[in-house]
């Protein structure tokens, strides 16, 4: 499942910023409930009513007794009208005894003769199955129906054992209005599309491989079906690849999704397991509540995955496509036994994004993706909470879908690959998958697979990185004295639940004549050092050159060594790491070195971008002049970093330099970043430019969002009316979310609090999270009653958790209103 991250597509399900323990008051440890019967097969025969937003029909379950003597099965079914429950056996159908409390359906009398259950029902789902239609304010919204069952929302539209440890084969037949296309799991067995006016169309899908209820899918709409080339597998099979897209976006399908066949072939090769299903489709729907969902054989994607030509300049959908595709192996083929082990799904899917980028673009892109995961995880760990990756202490499963599950899970796999080497790592992946084909898994299954192929004990590795919270926080100092290179390391993380970590510290020593040597030491204590004899002072020393350490490194090294590393580091990672470390330097030679890196057209774009960011964080004379020159750089990702860096200078020259980028650039993202930077300069002339940009359409609303962020940075109450207007229903959701965040920056008091509180009833869960964040930003405890009322009626687990965090923050005084008001303009130094 994908919602957001450091990428431009939404991916993980982190719900906002809060700091405190992960486990909220009153949270109970979660264990899976008993399973006296095994569900072998589920057959759904459904009719959709778009007018009533309802589903009606039957669910037939083939069950098998597991517990001796068991005769009653309990199924999840929320808000149904049960019309009949029958047991089907050799002696014919008979009415079953059942109890139904609105949430659970208990069916009694199951015996050896009757192991098939038919449930006839009707439901108006509040979750799990969503009906869309246009209205007076959103006239372009299409008529669609789509499902989103993860984590446990299948129960809202069909009866099931709604837990990941129950896997079953499925089939789904559905009647839809004429002219509509339907997609579900597996193969299309039959499509009945009569020409008789008004006659419903019927589609029948069947999947003959077992999967859990959260992966059952249904999408209905007016889609164009685009057929790509078949993926050709090592076992000789050919897998059909199809894209279901809005008809008006058909031309964007190949640009956005067209790498899918290659990815299927790549992942089949890397895992050693050919794609485990008969076909693979991707359907693009409107207003989807996540970035993507890996339903078995039929992934659902949100509309922003489709890129127009201009967006494709510097936005890619490949990461999102790769993430959801990887789940077909990790989550669908093998499925986590319970949600506490969900990193086995999401960590692998996130890591395979980087493997795909490595295959397509090379090692530099892979390393920068890993760096992005590390930055994202450290941001959550430092600004929100730490927790073990495997964790049973949660109120709802969605609580776990955070940067620990996704990004830290990915980092653990990266570290394990570096630990074992490629051959053993991918052999272990194949062993893990094949040993548990179409089954359920927990973390120990992964450990045993890697131990089996490597002959190594990996208990300590998984204990410290997966089963314990936190990470090493390192202070590393590089020095040379009397013929000895010394790299000292100090672990500064607090002890307690976060232990002293054991890890391999590797360094690369580079001499003036270019000779490179690697040295490694296993660190197991809070203080340690590596010493290397060297006749002459080294040109530079690169620390952790393979990015093995899942933690933070505060590097202290002589400036001349860092400058040499910036220019001559063996990898792009070594060079951008030097750029980051040099941001703390304010001397002229460092500014000149960063300028050379930024302006070097042969340098990797990420090194150039990090050099621009370092200049933005520097207070060195001349940094602004370098950035002014760099606004003409051709590479859009570097130009975007330059625009962001200019926003750190509250200076008329910075405003003048970044304004042309905001007013017109080939890249949507450069315009958006330049708009933010305009506001951050605090120049009043920025207001006119930013208000004009509010009328500019763009992919994913990025320019309008940038303009609203820019107005927020101006922090002037005269912008309150125009920002408030953009929070209203009818404006694009992404723009509304930015406007809500902006309100909390530019105004305060009862009026703005009441306006924000009213938005707690909005239909979009992401927006409601932003509303809660804005109320916390205001820091007014008088919003607590409104938050409590919202919590009582809230159904979305992401929003519920954020409200509970907000009540904790507002109750103990953590939330503090940041002072507004005018900030003196200073030339050159950034704040």
Beta strands, then each sheet from edge to edge (+ up, - down):
strand 1: 37-49
strand 2: 54-65
strand 3: 73-76
strand 4: 80-89
strand 5: 94-95
strand 6: 98-100
strand 7: 104-107
strand 8: 114-123
strand 9: 129-132
strand 10: 144-147
strand 11: 167-176
strand 12: 181-184
strand 13: 187-192
strand 14: 201-212
strand 15: 218-221
strand 16: 223-227
strand 17: 231-232
strand 18: 238-246
strand 19: 279-285
strand 20: 292-293
strand 21: 298-302
strand 22: 335-336
strand 23: 440-441
strand 24: 472-481
strand 25: 484-491
strand 26: 503-510
strand 27: 516-523
strand 28: 527-533
strand 29: 540-543
strand 30: 551-556
sheet 1: 5+ 4- 8+ 2- 1+ 11+ 14- 13+
sheet 2: 3+ 7- 6+
sheet 3: 9+ 10- 15+ 12-
sheet 4: 16+ 18- 17+
sheet 5: 16+ 18- 19- 21- 20+
sheet 6: 22+ 23+
sheet 7: 28+ 25- 24+ 30+
sheet 8: 27+ 26- 29+
end
